[in-house]
Amino acid sequence: MRKKLCVLLAVLIACVPWFFGGCASDAKELDEYTIDAEYEDGVLTAEQEVRFYNRSPEAWEYVEFNLFGNAWREGASPSPVPQGFSASAYYAGKSYGQMQILSAEGEGVSDWEIAGQDENILRVHFREPLGTGDEAVVAIRFSLTLARVNHRTGIARRSVNLGNFYPVLCVWEEGDFAECTYESCGDPFYSACADYRVTFTADAEYTVAASGRCLSAEEEGGRKRYEYALENARDFALVLGTEYELLQADAEGVQVMYLSYSDQDAAATLAVLCEAITYFSHTFGRYPYKTYTAVQTGFCFGGMEYPALVMLSDAVSGKELFYTAVHETAHQWWYAAVGSDQRTYAWLDEGLAEYSSALFFDAHEGRGFTFSSLLSGARSAYNAYCTVQEKLCGEADTRMDRPLSSYGGELAYVNIAYNKGMLLFDSLRAAVGEKRFTAGLRRYFSDFSGKIARPEDLAASFSGKAGAAADVIRAYTEGRT
C-alpha cells in the first residue's frame, strides 16, 4: 500500500472474466470460503461457510477468525485512521461502522465468543479438540455496517470499498493463532491462501469489480446477483460504483482492466499498468493471474493491494498516479503471491515493492521518475527523519523487524518500512551483485509463491551469497545501518 507521504514525510459491466488462480500450495487441500453476501443502504449481510484443516502437529480446542470490520466501531482502539489523515478519510465528519456476528455453528462446535485485544477476534470452540489432519466446517452469519470513510472498508464519496469485509481465518504458527489488531498505520493483515466462492448481490445500478472470475450475473427486480470464484488467494475484495468507465488491454496474455471516473488520462494509466505487468513478469516471474484490475476509488492513502485487484485513490493524478499504479502492481508479486507477516516485517513486502517500482522506472524513461531520483529521495527522507528523531529523542529507533504498534505514526512507518526498506534492497543488490540479485528474487518468487516467507527465506534465495545477504538484512533490520 502506497501511503501519500512521498515528500516527507458508464456502461455497467455485466460480467467481467476474472481469473480464479494465483498462489500455489504444498497442501493437498486448501481451506475454502463460501460467502453469500448482499449489500444495501450501507449494510452488508452475509452467510459464510469456512472449511479448514488442522495442518499443525497440535490438536485445536478452538479456532480464531480476524474481524477487521469491527475496527470501525465507535470506541475502537487503536483508531483505523491515522490522526493526520482523519480529515481526508472522514469526508462527511466522523463516522462509524461495525461487524456483528449473528451466529457461528457447525458439527463439533460448542459455542463462540468475541475476544481479542479490541473485539477483533471471533473464537469458535469445539466440543472435542480438532486433531492433526482433521477438517472442520464453521458457518458464520454476520452483518457489516459501513462507515462513511475513504478507506479500505467503507462508503467513499463516489464508490463503496469492501476490502477485508469478512471474518478471516487466523494463521496458525508457533503453537497459537496469529491475531491481527487493526493498527492505524501499515497493513495489519496476515493470511494464508485459500479457495473462494462468493455470491454478491447489490442494486443493478452498481458496477461491481471483484477479486475473482465472474461465473454468472443475473438481474431481477432492480438487483443484480453475481457469482465469483477465486482460488489460491489471500484475500477477496470488491469495489462498487455507479460512475465507472472501463478500459482494458492485453499484457503478456493478461487481461488488464482499469475502472475510473475522474482520471483525465485513463488511457495512459492503463498503459502504465500494462507496462508494469510486462516488466515484473519478465524480471521476477510470470504474473500469477489471468486478469488484473485497478479501480479508482475514494481512499485517504495512495492505494491498496488485493490479489488481482487494487484500489487507486482518486486524490492522486499525473505521475503520482503512475507511481501508485506501479507500486500496487508490484504487490501482486510481493504480498499477493509471496506472502509475509505484514504485522512484523512490513519492509519485506513494502520495501521490495518500492525497490521493484524504482527498477521499473529505471527501465521506462518518460514516466515521470528515474531510479536515481527515487533512491536519493528515499535516502534524503530517511536521513532527515533520523536527524529529527535524534534531536527530539536523543536517538532514532530504526529497527525494522517490529510490530506496527511500535511505529507511533505514519512518518516513522513510511521512513522505516518504505524508505529504509528501499535502501536495504539497494545495499543487498550491491552486496550480491546485479545478476545474482535478479536471479535471487526470481528464486524467491518461485519458491514462496502461495506461501509465507520470512527474512531468512529472502536471504537464502541468493544462492552462493546467502551469507552476505543475511548480513545486510540483519544490519538494516537491527538498526545498525
N, C-alpha and C positions, 0 to 999 in steps of 0.2 A: 504494500500500500504506500503510495507516494504522498507524504504529508506536504502541504504547501508552505514550506518554510525555507525555500531554496536559498534565499539570500542570506539570511541569518537564520538568522535563525538558520396525408397520411392515409396512406392506404392501410387498412387493418390487415395484419399478417394472419391469414387463416391458419396456416400451419407451416413452420419452417423446419426443414430437415436438420436435426441435431444428431450428433454422434453419441453413442452410448458407451464408448470405451475410454480408456485413459491409463490408469495405474495398473501395474501388474502386481501379482501377489504370489507368494510361495505357498500360501494356504490352499488346501483343496477346495474350500468354500469360503466365500466372503460373507460378512454379515449382510443382512438385507433390510432395507427400509421400504415399507409400503405406506404411502401417505395419501390420504384423500382430504384435500383442503378446499375451502370456499372462502372467498373474500367479498365483503360487502360493507359499505359505510364505515370503513376504518377498522373493521374487526375481521380477523381470520379465525375460522373454526376448523378443526381438523380431527381426524382419526388416524392414528399412526400405529403401525404394527412393525416391530423390530424383531427379526430372527438373528440370534447371535450365538457364538460358540465360545466356550471356555478353552482357550488355547494355552492357558498358563499351567504350571505344574501344581497349582494350589486350588482347592475347592473354594467356590464363592458362596458366601451366605447371603449376599445381596449383589445388586448391580447398580451402577450410577449413570445418570444422564446429566449433561450440562443443560441448564435452562438459560440460554443467552437472552431470551426475550424478557426475562424478569429484571434485567439490568435497567429497564426503562421505567420501572415503577417509582412512585413518589417515595422518597426516603431511602432509595438505594444508595449504597456506599461501597466503593467509590462511584462517583458520577461517570456515566459512559461518555461524556463530552468534556474535553479539557476546558478549563475556565476561559482561556483566551479565545476559544472557538465558540463559546456559547451564543454570542450574538448572531453569527453566521449560520449556526446549526438551528437554533430555535427562532426561525424567521417570523413567527407569529406570537412570540412570547413563550415562556416556559411551558412545556407540555409533557405529559406523562403517558406511559403505556403499562401493560402488564401481561404476563403469561399466567394463565390459570390452568392447573392440572385438574381435570374433572374426574378422571379415573385412571388406574393402572392395573390391568388384570392379565391373567394368563395361567395356564396349567402349572401348578407348583408355586404360584405366587401367594404369599400370605398377606402382606399389606405393603403400604408405601408411605413415604413421608417426604416433606420438603426439608432439605438440610443445606449444608454448606456455609461458607463464611457470610454470604449475603443472600440467602434463599435462592442460591444459584444451582442447586443440585436436587434432582429427583432421585431418591434412593428407594429401590424396589426390593423387598425382602422375599426370600424363598422359604417355603416350609421345610425343605431339606436342601443341604448345600448342593450347588451345581458342580459336579465333578469334572475333572480334566477330560476334555474331549466331548463333553456333553453340550447339547444345544438347548436353548430356551426361546420362547416367543413371548414378548410382552406387548400388549395392546394398550395404547395410551390415547385418551381423549383430552384435547386441550383447546383453549381459546387464546388468541393473542390480540390484545387491543393495542393499536399502533399510536405512538406519539406523533405529533406534527413536528418533524425534525428532518433536516438534511443530513441523513446518516445512513448507515448500513441497513437498519431496520426502522422503517418509519414512512410517514406520508410526507414526501418532499413537496416543494412548491408546485411542480408540474409532473410529478410521477410518484409511484409507490415503490419503495425498495423493500424487498423481502429476502435479505441476507440473514443467515443464522436464525431462521424463524421457527425451528422445530427442536425438540429435545434430541440432543446428540450423545450417543454412547461414549462414555469416558474411556480413554486409553488405559489399559492395564499395564503397569510397569513397576518393577521393584517392589512387588508384593502389595500394591494398592492401586486404586483408581486415581488417575491424574485429573483432579478437579480444576476447572478453569474459572477464575474470577475475572469479571469484565472490567479490566483496568481502563482508565480514561486514555492512556497513551499506548500505542502499539496495537498489535493484533492478538488479542488474548484467546486464540483458538488453537486447539490441538486435537487432531482426529486422525483416525485410520481410514483407509479406503473401504468402501462398501458398494453394494449394488442398490440402485434406487428405482422404484416405480412410483410415480407421482401423478395423481389426478388433481387438476386445479380448475376451479370454476370461478368466473368473475363476470361482470357486466360485459356484454358483447362489444361495447364501445372501446374497450381497452385493447391495445396491442400488448401481447404478453411475450416476453423473452424469458427463456428458462435454460437451466444447465443440463438439458437433456434433449434427445431427439423426440420430435412430436410424432406420436403414433396415431393420434386422431384428434379432431377438433369438431365438435358438434354444437350448433346453436339452436336454442329453443327458448321462446318467451323472453327474448332480450338478454339472455345469459348465454355464456359460451363455456363449454366444458372441454378441457384439454387433457390428454393423457401423454405422459412423458416417460421415457426410460433413460437411465444413466447408469453405467456400470463402471466399477473400479474407480471411484472418485471420493474425495474427502468431504465434499460439500454439495449441497443443492441449493440454488438461489433463483429468484425470479425478480423481474422488474416490470412494472405495468405503467402504461402511459396512453394518453389519447391523442397526442400530437406527433408521434414518431413518423419519420420518413426513413425508409430503408435503402441503403446502398450495399451492394455486395460484389465480390470479385473472387477469383480463384488464386491461391498462392500455394505452390508445391502440392497441389491436389487437395488443399484445404479450402472449404467454403468459408470465406471471411465476410462477416456481416457487420455493418455499422448502423445503429439506430440513433438518430439525433433529432432535435427540434430547434436548435438555435446555433448550430455550427455554420458559420458563413462560408467555410470551405471544406465541407464534409468530404468531398472527393479527395482532397489532399490528405485528410486524416485517414481515410480508408487506404490510401496508397501507403502511408507510413505503417499502418497495421500489417499490410501485406508484406512490406519490406522486412518488418521485424520477424514475422513468421518464417520467411525465407532465410533470413540471416541466421537466426538462432537454430533453425533446423539444420543448416549446413555446418554451423560451428559446434553445437553441442549434441545433436542427435535429432532424429525425426520428431516433429511436433506430435504429441500423443493423442490427438483427437482428429476427427474428420471435419469439424466446424470450429470456428472461433467467432465470438460475438462481443462487440464493445457497445455499451449502451450509455448514452449521455443521460445524466440524471442529477438531481439535487444532492450535493454531497459537500460537507464542510471541509474535507481534505481533497487532495487531487484525484484520488481514485481508490478502487478496492478490487482485489482479485478473487475470483472463484474459478473452479475448473471450467474451461471453455467459455466463460462468461466474465466480463469485467465491467465495473461501473467507472465512468469517467465524469468528473464533476463539470457541470455547466458553467462553473465560475472560472474555468481556465480556458484559454484560447491561444491561437498562434503557436509559436514554438514551444510554449509551456505545455500546451495540449499534446503536441507531438511527443515531448519528453515523457509525459504521464502515460501516453498510449504505449510507448516502448517499454517503460518500466513495468507496467502491469502485464504486458505481453511476456516479458522475461520471467514473470512469476509463474507462467504456465510450465516452465521447466523447474524453477526453484520455488516450490511450495505445492503447486497442483500435482506435479509428477513426483519430484523428490521432496518428501515431507520432512518437517523438523518440528521441534518443540519451540514454538514461537514465544512461549511464556518465559523462556530462559535463554534461548540462543537466538534472539531477534536478528542479530547480524548475519546469521547463517543463511537466511533467505533474503533479507533486505540488503545487506552489503553486497551479496552476489548479484542480486537484481540490479543494483546501482552500477556495479562494475560491468555487468553484461550490457547495460544501456550505454555506458561510455564506449565500449568496444563497438557497439552498433553505430554510434555517431562517428566514430573514427573511420568506419567503412562507408559512411554515407554523407559525403560533403553536401552542403546546401540545405541541411535540415535544421540549421539553427544553432548547433553546438559542435564543439570539437572535443576530442579526447583530452587534450591538454587543458582546455578551459574547464572542463568538468572536474578533472583531477585537482587542478590548482584551486578551484572553488571549494572543493571538499576540504582540502588541506588548510586553506585560509580560514574557513568557518570553524573547523575543529580547533585550530591553534588559538583563534580568538575566544572560543568557548573556554578552553583550558586557562587562558590568561585571566579571564574574568573570574572564573571559579577560584583560581589561586589567590586573587586579590580579595575576594569576598570570604572565602572559607579556609584559606591557607594552603589548600591543595585541591586538585580536581580528581574526583573518583572516575577513572577512565576504564574500569573493569568492564568487560563485555559479556561474560557469562554471568548474567544476573537477572533476577525476576523483574518483570515490568514495573512492579510496585516500587522498586528502588530508584527509579529514574527521577521521580519528583516533578516531572513536567515534560512538555514536548521538546523544549530546547535541548535538554540533556539526551532525550531519546533519539532525536534526529542526529545529533552530533556523534553519539556513540554507535548506534545501530547502522545508520546510513553513511555518514561521512567517514568515521573511523573504520567502518566496515569496508568501505571502498578502498581506503588506504591499506588495509590489511591485505586485500586481494592483489593490489598492485605490488606490495612487497613480496607476496607469495609468488607472483609471476616472475619477479626479478630473481628470487631465490632458486626456483626450479628450472627457469629458462622458458622461453616462449613456446617451443614445440611441446615440451613436457607439460606445461601449464594447460594448453588447449587439450592435449591428449588426456590429462588427468581429469579435466572437467567432463569430457566425453565419457570417461570411465565412471565417474561419479554419477552422471545422469543414467547411464546404462545399468549400473549395479544397484542403484537405490530408487529407481522409478517404482512407485507404488509402495514404497517402504518409508520408514522413518530413519533419517540419517542424523548422526551426531558429529561434532567437530573432529573426533578421531577418525571417523569414516572418510571425511573430506581429506584429511592428511594422508591416509592410507591409499587414496586414489592416485597419488602422484608416485607411481611405481619408480623405484630407483632413487627417489628424492623424498621419500616419505618422512625421513628423519628431519631433513631441512624444513619441510613443510610444517611438521609438528612444532618445531622450534619457533617458527614465525608466528604460528597461530597462538601458541602459549604466551609468547612475548606480548602480543597485542591484547589477548583476552584477559591476561592477568594484570594489565595496566602498566607493564614495564616499558612499553613503547607508546 
